[in-house]
C-alpha cells in the first residue's frame, strides 16, 4: 500500500511536470502550434495589416500608413482577451464587435459586474483606417476621441477603457499582472519586442496599433469615387473628388434625376448624396479632410441629463456639445447618438427634419440661411438620404479575418 501511494504521487508529479512543459514558450519558435492545446486556443496568423489607400483619398491628404505587424497581432489578442477585465467577463471587443463594424448594437455597452457604460459605444471602423481618420490633415490638430473629446490619443483611450469602473474595472498594474500570467503572451512579446518582460506602455501601444489598423475601402461610396477619379494626378484628382462630393445635383424637390454622375449609385442614392453634402457633410463627412465641425450641440433636447463637453470644462457654453462622429458603416452601428436614443437611421433623419430643439448652444451650422434649424425634408428626401448613408457600408471590415477574434 505504501509503495502504491508513492507510485501515485510520482504519477501526479509527472503529469504536473508534463503540463508545465506544455506551457513553456520556446524562444525562436516561428509558429503557435504548441499553444493550440492550452486553456485559450489561439488562431493567429502573422500577416500584413496594411490597407492600401486609393488615389482619391491620397488626393485629399491621406497617406499609406506603416504598421508593425507583430505588434498589431499582439494588440489583436489583447483587444479580444477577457482576462483584461476585473471579472474576466468582457474585453475591448465586447463593446466593439467586428460584425457590427466595431460598435455593439446597444444604447449602452456591457461592463464588468453587470454594469452598463455611461454612453453609447462609438464605432472604430473608418476608411482607410482608424488612425488615418484621426491624423491631422489640412489642419494643425487632429480631432480628439470619445463623445466629449477628453482624450487626445489611442493610448489614453485604451487606458480609460481598461480602468473605467463601469467598463473593464482594472488598474494598469493589474492588467500587467494578468498579461504576465498568460503564457501565450511570452511568445507574442518575444516576437514583437524581442523580450518577454511586459510593460504597461507595451500593452497600450499594441492595442492602439491594432485599433489603428482597422479599416477598409470597399464601400459603394469608395468604389464610385475610385472608378471616377482613377489613377490621375493628385492635383486633378483632388479637383474631381471635390466636384463629385460637393457638386452633385441636390434638387430640393423630388424630381427624378434621369442620369447620375457616379457609377454604382442609383438615382435615390445620388440624390441623397446631394442632400447629405448640402445639409450634413460639415459635421459628418465620410471624407476626413472635408469635415469642418468635430464637436457640436445638435439640439437633441433643451435640458441634457448628460452635458457632454460641458461636464469636462464646466463651461455653460459647452453644455450639450458632443463629438460629431464620422459615418462610415453607419447603417451597421446603431443605435445612434451619445445615449443611443434613436434605433434607426430613419429616426435620425426624422429628428433632423422636424425634431431639433432651439438649444442656446445649437451649432450655427445646424441652421439654414433663414436661421431655421429644422430641415423639413420631404418623404422622398428622407428616403434618399438614408439610401445614400447605406452606400457607406463596407462588408469587408466585418469579415476581414485579420481583425477577428483569435480565441477559438
Secondary structure, DSSP 4 states (H G I P E B T S, - for coil): -HHHHHHHHHHHHHHHHHHHHHT---TT----GGGTTSSS-B---------PPPHHHHHTT-------HHHHHHHHHHHH-GGGSTTS---HHHHSBGGGTTB-SSSS-B-GGG-B-SSPPPP--BSS-HHHHTS--SSSS---BSTT--B-SHHHHHHHHHH-TTTT---HHHHHHHHHT-THHHHHHHHHHSS----HHHHHHHHHHHHHH-B---SHHHHHHHHHHTT--HHHHHHHHHHHHH-S---SS-PPPS--SSTT--HHHHHHHHHHHHHTHHHH-SSGGG---SEEB--S-SS-SS-BHHHHH--GGGTTBEE----TTGGGS-SBSTT--B-SHHHHHHIIIII----TTB-GGGS-TTS-------HHHHHHHHHHHHTT--HHHHH-GGGS--B-
